[in-house]
Amino acid sequence: MRGWLANATTVAAWPLVLLTAIGTAPSAFAQMPLPTAPPPPQDGKTLFLNQCGTCHSLDPADPPRQGPLLKGVVGRKAGSVPGFHYSAGFAKADFVWDPAHLDAWIASPQAMIPGTVMAYAQPNPETRRKIIDFLKEQQ
């Protein structure tokens, strides 16, 4: 075929020609935002498992991990899990884990006990609150 039908460039341009003819530029489609699903709710258990569960367990039957067992942490003297080797700073820790101490600890472990090996810190107070509320239930 000869003429404009044989020209692949022209054939490829048909959608552009049609859209222009009806007054809708193709860029309007490219800029239209796609709908997004809302993020899944993050409850305390999910936050604990995702952010703390690699280094800490809630099950005394689990093998030792980088951090101490956290079942029963609320109300327990700091640095007192039998058999866990704590950093030197915990030898001076003379407090019981309560929500206020846990909040300060999770926000900045190094500020609370200098020399600790816990590298995780959670700056978001709402996330810390949810994790602490979950830990309070794990007695």
Rosetta blueprint (number, residue, H / E / L):
1 M L
2 R L
3 G L
4 W L
5 L L
6 A L
7 N L
8 A H
9 T H
10 T H
11 V H
12 A H
13 A L
14 W H
15 P H
16 L H
17 V H
18 L H
19 L H
20 T H
21 A H
22 I L
23 G L
24 T L
25 A L
26 P H
27 S H
28 A H
29 F H
30 A H
31 Q H
32 M L
33 P L
34 L L
35 P L
36 T L
37 A L
38 P L
39 P L
40 P L
41 P L
42 Q L
43 D L
44 G H
45 K H
46 T H
47 L H
48 F H
49 L H
50 N H
51 Q H
52 C L
53 G L
54 T L
55 C L
56 H L
57 S L
58 L L
59 D L
60 P L
61 A L
62 D L
63 P L
64 P L
65 R L
66 Q L
67 G L
68 P L
69 L L
70 L L
71 K L
72 G L
73 V L
74 V L
75 G L
76 R L
77 K E
78 A L
79 G L
80 S L
81 V L
82 P L
83 G L
84 F L
85 H L
86 Y L
87 S L
88 A H
89 G H
90 F H
91 A H
92 K H
93 A L
94 D L
95 F L
96 V E
97 W L
98 D L
99 P H
100 A H
101 H H
102 L H
103 D H
104 A H
105 W H
106 I H
107 A H
108 S L
109 P H
110 Q H
111 A H
112 M H
113 I L
114 P L
115 G L
116 T L
117 V L
118 M L
119 A L
120 Y L
121 A L
122 Q L
123 P L
124 N L
125 P H
126 E H
127 T H
128 R H
129 R H
130 K H
131 I H
132 I H
133 D H
134 F H
135 L H
136 K H
137 E L
138 Q L
139 Q L
